[in-house]
Amino acid sequence: MKEINIGKTITILRKEKGISQDVLADFLGVSKAAVSKWETGQSYPDITLLPKISTYFNTTVDTLLDYKPQMTKEEIRVLYEGFTERFTKEPFDKVYEDAQAVIKEYYSCYQLILQIGALYLNYSNIADADIKDKVISEANKQFIRVKNESNDVDLVKQAQSLEVTSLLMLNKPNEIIELLGDSIPMLISSETLRASAYMMVGKPEKAKYVTQVASYQYLLALTEQLIAYLSFCTDDIEVFTEVYNRVSNLTESFHLEKLHPTILMNVQLVAAQCWLGFGEEEQTLDILEQYTDLVLSDIYPLTLHGDEFFNMLNTWVDEIGYPFPRDQRSVRLSMIDGIEKNPAFAGLEYNNRFQTLLTRLKKSM
């Protein structure tokens, strides 16, 4: 917990006001010795005096206590990056304990809590098996709290999305269905309306910016939906092939290998698994080779960024302060695990071409 610096604050405010300890003591009805002890940290004012002291200095009780229940985006980023490094170098239990302490200290800083929950999901795979579900469940609990207590609409949406992700990792599909419901609401793009409003008030650049950022997010959402649809079409090779061709055209058209390589990797892994399920071993290996080439290409560090088409996106990334990425080594390891430890590719274990791809990936570490 942060040290209570009320004595230091009183000293600063008193000197700014240009008064002595005697004057402050007379106003509050206490002795000069009492004020002196406050300022030297030997004791604290009685709680009933706090409103009177804050009124005298025309400030708030929170300011008086030097209480900071929130963190800035930059502070959250630095903290997050520190934890990502620690999770890869220190005992998981110790780092987890420290992260839990941060949650207690900044209990109402919902942006921070959301990111620590996401951190738990990202690194739960390196936790011991006996506490892995506990860590994911803790993340789930924090997402629910952010969803129920935060007044930030965007933060609430993110929290619910991560809540669903945590339930999926906990293998609780029925709870996901109950949470999301059976009906599918009609999608209404408020961004289009917002952009139109900017055009009406003579701000075309702002309208372009809103539309471009929205298009980028819908592009990623569409790709993710097509990845899921691809995995659901393994009962009909013709339908699967059509979906695969369409999602491939989409990723090529928007150059996702540079714009957002990780989502393209997801396309490749799912497609490879499905092709192998159809018995198409060479097609599977062709796609896994594309996957390997992408993993070994110049795409690091993996961060959100724009390109020549999405040329306004970096401004948005700076504004939202995201993402808070995992450390690059653990990212590379997870990419290798996507092939090596994927049970879908167990049948390729003795295939020379498959082993060559694994060797290439491991040499990059």
C-alpha positions in Angstrom: 0.0 0.0 0.0 1.3 3.5 -0.7 2.5 5.4 2.3 0.1 8.1 3.6 1.9 11.4 3.0 -0.6 13.7 4.8 2.2 15.3 6.9 4.2 16.1 3.8 1.1 17.5 2.1 0.2 19.7 5.1 3.7 21.1 5.1 3.6 22.0 1.4 0.1 23.5 1.6 1.0 25.5 4.8 4.1 27.0 3.2 2.3 27.8 0.0 -0.3 29.7 2.1 2.5 31.4 4.0 1.4 30.5 7.5 3.1 29.1 10.5 2.4 26.0 12.4 1.0 28.2 15.2 -1.6 29.8 12.9 -2.8 26.4 11.6 -2.9 25.0 15.1 -5.0 27.9 16.3 -7.5 27.5 13.4 -7.9 23.8 14.1 -8.0 24.1 17.8 -4.9 21.8 18.4 -1.5 22.4 19.8 1.5 23.5 17.7 3.2 20.3 18.9 0.4 18.3 17.3 0.9 20.0 13.9 4.6 19.5 14.2 4.2 15.7 14.8 1.9 15.5 11.7 4.4 17.2 9.5 7.3 15.0 10.7 5.2 11.8 10.3 5.2 11.0 14.0 1.4 10.9 14.1 -1.7 11.6 11.9 -4.5 14.1 12.4 -7.7 12.8 13.9 -10.1 11.7 11.0 -12.7 14.2 12.2 -10.2 17.0 11.4 -9.6 16.0 7.8 -12.6 17.9 6.3 -11.7 21.1 8.3 -8.0 20.9 7.2 -9.0 20.3 3.5 -11.5 23.3 3.7 -8.8 25.5 5.2 -6.4 24.8 2.3 -9.2 24.8 -0.3 -8.5 21.2 -1.4 -9.9 17.7 -1.1 -9.4 15.1 1.5 -8.0 12.8 -1.3 -5.4 15.4 -2.2 -4.6 15.9 1.5 -4.0 12.2 1.9 -2.0 12.1 -1.4 -4.4 9.3 -2.3 -4.2 8.1 -5.9 -6.8 5.5 -6.6 -6.1 5.6 -10.4 -3.1 5.1 -12.6 -2.4 6.9 -15.9 -2.3 4.9 -19.1 1.4 5.2 -19.2 1.8 4.0 -15.6 -0.4 1.0 -16.5 1.7 0.3 -19.5 4.9 0.4 -17.5 3.5 -1.8 -14.8 2.1 -4.3 -17.4 5.4 -4.6 -19.2 7.2 -5.1 -15.9 4.9 -8.0 -15.0 5.3 -9.6 -18.5 9.0 -9.7 -18.0 8.8 -11.0 -14.4 6.4 -13.8 -15.4 9.0 -15.2 -17.8 11.9 -14.9 -15.3 10.5 -15.3 -11.8 8.4 -17.9 -10.0 4.9 -17.7 -11.2 3.4 -17.8 -7.6 5.5 -14.8 -6.5 4.6 -12.6 -9.5 0.9 -13.6 -9.2 0.9 -12.6 -5.5 2.4 -9.2 -6.3 -0.1 -8.6 -9.1 -3.0 -9.5 -6.7 -1.5 -6.9 -4.3 -1.7 -4.2 -7.0 -5.4 -5.0 -7.6 -6.1 -4.5 -3.9 -4.1 -1.2 -3.9 -5.9 0.2 -7.0 -9.2 -1.5 -6.4 -11.2 1.0 -8.3 -8.8 1.6 -11.2 -10.8 -0.5 -13.7 -8.5 0.0 -16.6 -5.6 -1.4 -14.6 -7.7 -4.3 -13.3 -8.8 -5.2 -16.8 -5.2 -5.3 -18.0 -4.0 -7.5 -15.1 -6.9 -9.9 -15.8 -5.7 -10.0 -19.4 -2.2 -10.6 -18.1 -3.4 -13.6 -16.2 -5.0 -15.1 -19.3 -1.9 -14.5 -21.3 0.4 -16.2 -18.8 -1.9 -18.9 -17.3 -0.3 -21.4 -19.7 3.0 -21.2 -17.7 1.3 -21.6 -14.3 1.5 -25.0 -12.6 -1.4 -27.3 -13.6 -2.9 -27.2 -10.1 -3.3 -23.4 -10.0 -3.9 -22.7 -13.7 -7.7 -22.7 -13.4 -7.5 -20.7 -10.2 -5.6 -17.9 -12.1 -8.1 -17.9 -15.0 -11.0 -17.9 -12.5 -9.4 -14.9 -10.8 -9.2 -13.1 -14.1 -12.9 -14.0 -14.8 -13.9 -12.5 -11.4 -12.1 -9.3 -12.1 -13.6 -9.0 -15.6 -17.1 -9.4 -14.0 -16.3 -6.7 -11.5 -15.2 -4.2 -14.1 -18.3 -5.0 -16.2 -20.6 -4.4 -13.2 -18.9 -1.5 -11.6 -17.2 0.6 -14.3 -19.1 3.6 -15.9 -16.9 3.4 -19.0 -19.0 1.9 -21.8 -16.0 0.8 -23.9 -14.3 -0.7 -20.8 -17.5 -2.7 -20.0 -17.6 -4.1 -23.5 -13.9 -5.2 -23.3 -14.6 -6.7 -19.9 -17.5 -8.8 -21.2 -15.4 -10.0 -24.1 -12.6 -11.1 -21.9 -15.1 -12.7 -19.5 -16.3 -14.9 -22.3 -12.7 -15.7 -23.2 -11.9 -16.7 -19.7 -15.0 -19.0 -19.6 -13.9 -20.6 -22.8 -10.5 -21.3 -21.3 -12.2 -22.8 -18.3 -14.2 -25.0 -20.6 -17.6 -23.6 -19.5 -19.6 -23.4 -22.8 -23.0 -23.4 -21.1 -22.1 -20.3 -19.1 -21.0 -18.6 -22.2 -24.3 -19.4 -23.9 -26.2 -18.2 -20.8 -24.2 -15.0 -20.7 -24.6 -14.1 -24.3 -28.0 -15.5 -24.9 -29.4 -17.3 -28.0 -30.6 -14.3 -30.0 -28.2 -12.4 -32.2 -28.7 -8.6 -32.1 -28.6 -6.6 -35.3 -25.3 -4.8 -35.7 -25.7 -1.1 -36.0 -22.5 0.9 -36.6 -22.5 4.0 -34.5 -19.2 4.9 -36.1 -20.9 5.5 -39.4 -23.4 7.9 -37.8 -20.6 9.6 -35.9 -18.5 10.0 -39.1 -21.6 11.5 -40.9 -22.0 14.0 -38.1 -18.4 15.1 -38.4 -18.9 15.6 -42.1 -22.0 17.7 -41.5 -20.1 20.1 -39.2 -17.3 20.5 -41.7 -14.7 18.0 -40.2 -13.9 15.6 -43.1 -10.6 14.5 -41.7 -12.2 13.5 -38.4 -14.9 11.6 -40.4 -12.2 9.7 -42.3 -10.4 8.9 -39.1 -13.5 7.5 -37.4 -14.4 5.5 -40.5 -10.9 4.1 -41.0 -10.5 3.0 -37.3 -13.9 1.4 -37.4 -13.1 -0.4 -40.7 -9.9 -1.8 -39.2 -11.7 -3.2 -36.2 -14.5 -4.7 -38.4 -11.9 -6.2 -40.7 -10.3 -8.1 -37.7 -13.7 -9.1 -36.4 -14.8 -10.4 -39.8 -11.6 -12.4 -40.2 -12.1 -13.9 -36.7 -15.6 -14.9 -37.6 -14.5 -16.5 -40.8 -11.8 -18.4 -38.9 -14.4 -19.8 -36.6 -16.7 -20.6 -39.6 -13.9 -22.4 -41.3 -13.4 -24.7 -38.4 -17.2 -25.5 -38.4 -17.2 -26.5 -42.0 -15.2 -29.7 -41.7 -18.2 -31.8 -42.7 -18.2 -30.6 -46.3 -14.9 -30.1 -48.2 -16.6 -28.0 -50.9 -18.0 -25.5 -48.5 -14.8 -25.5 -46.5 -12.8 -24.8 -49.7 -15.1 -21.8 -50.6 -14.7 -20.3 -47.1 -11.0 -20.9 -47.1 -10.6 -19.2 -50.5 -12.6 -16.2 -49.4 -10.8 -15.7 -46.1 -7.5 -16.1 -48.0 -8.5 -13.4 -50.5 -9.5 -11.1 -47.6 -6.2 -11.5 -45.8 -4.2 -11.0 -49.1 -6.3 -7.9 -50.1 -5.6 -6.2 -46.8 -2.0 -7.5 -46.4 -2.6 -8.9 -43.0 0.8 -10.6 -43.1 2.2 -7.1 -42.3 -0.9 -5.3 -40.8 -1.8 -8.0 -38.3 0.3 -11.1 -38.7 -1.0 -13.0 -35.7 -4.6 -13.1 -37.0 -3.2 -14.5 -40.3 -1.3 -17.1 -38.3 -4.6 -18.2 -36.7 -6.1 -18.5 -40.2 -3.2 -20.7 -41.3 -3.2 -23.0 -38.2 -7.0 -23.6 -38.4 -6.9 -24.2 -42.1 -3.9 -26.6 -41.8 -5.8 -28.6 -39.1 -8.9 -28.8 -41.2 -7.0 -29.8 -44.4 -5.3 -32.6 -42.5 -8.7 -33.7 -41.3 -9.7 -34.1 -44.9 -6.6 -36.2 -45.5 -4.9 -33.5 -47.5 -1.4 -33.9 -46.1 0.6 -31.9 -48.7 -1.9 -29.0 -48.6 -1.5 -29.0 -44.8 2.3 -28.9 -45.0 2.1 -26.1 -47.6 0.1 -24.0 -45.2 2.4 -24.9 -42.3 5.3 -23.7 -44.4 3.6 -20.4 -45.0 3.0 -20.2 -41.2 6.7 -20.9 -40.5 7.8 -18.3 -43.0 5.5 -15.7 -41.4 6.7 -16.6 -37.9 10.4 -16.2 -39.0 9.7 -13.0 -41.0 10.5 -9.4 -39.9 7.2 -8.8 -37.9 8.6 -8.1 -34.4 7.8 -6.6 -32.1 4.1 -7.5 -32.5 2.1 -4.4 -31.9 -1.0 -2.7 -33.3 0.0 -0.4 -36.2 -1.3 1.0 -39.4 0.0 0.8 -43.0 -0.4 2.7 -46.2 -4.1 2.1 -46.4 -4.9 2.5 -42.6 -2.7 5.6 -42.5 -4.5 7.1 -39.5 -4.5 4.1 -37.3 -1.4 4.9 -35.3 -3.0 8.0 -33.9 -5.8 5.8 -32.6 -3.4 3.3 -31.1 -1.6 6.1 -29.3 -4.9 7.5 -28.0 -6.2 4.2 -26.5 -2.8 3.2 -25.2 -3.0 -0.4 -26.4 -2.1 -3.1 -26.7 0.0 -4.3 -23.8 1.8 -7.2 -25.5 3.3 -10.3 -24.1 7.1 -10.5 -24.1 8.4 -11.5 -27.5 10.1 -14.7 -26.3 6.9 -16.2 -24.9 5.1 -15.1 -28.1 7.6 -17.0 -30.2 7.4 -20.1 -27.9 3.6 -20.1 -28.2 3.9 -19.9 -32.0 6.2 -23.0 -31.9 3.7 -24.8 -29.6 1.0 -24.0 -32.1 2.6 -26.7 -34.3 4.7 -28.9 -32.0 2.2 -29.4 -29.2 -0.9 -29.2 -31.3 -2.6 -32.7 -31.1 -4.2 -32.1 -34.5 -0.7 -32.5 -36.1 0.3 -35.6 -34.1 -0.1 -37.7 -37.3 2.8 -35.7 -38.9 5.3 -36.5 -36.1 7.5 -38.6 -38.4 7.0 -36.6 -41.5 10.4 -35.2 -42.6 9.0 -32.0 -44.0 7.1 -31.4 -40.8 10.2 -32.0 -38.7 12.2 -29.6 -40.9 9.6 -26.8 -40.2 9.9 -27.5 -36.5 13.7 -27.3 -36.7 13.6 -24.0 -38.5 11.2 -22.6 -35.8 13.3 -23.8 -32.9 16.5 -22.5 -34.3 15.0 -19.0 -34.3 14.8 -19.0 -30.4 
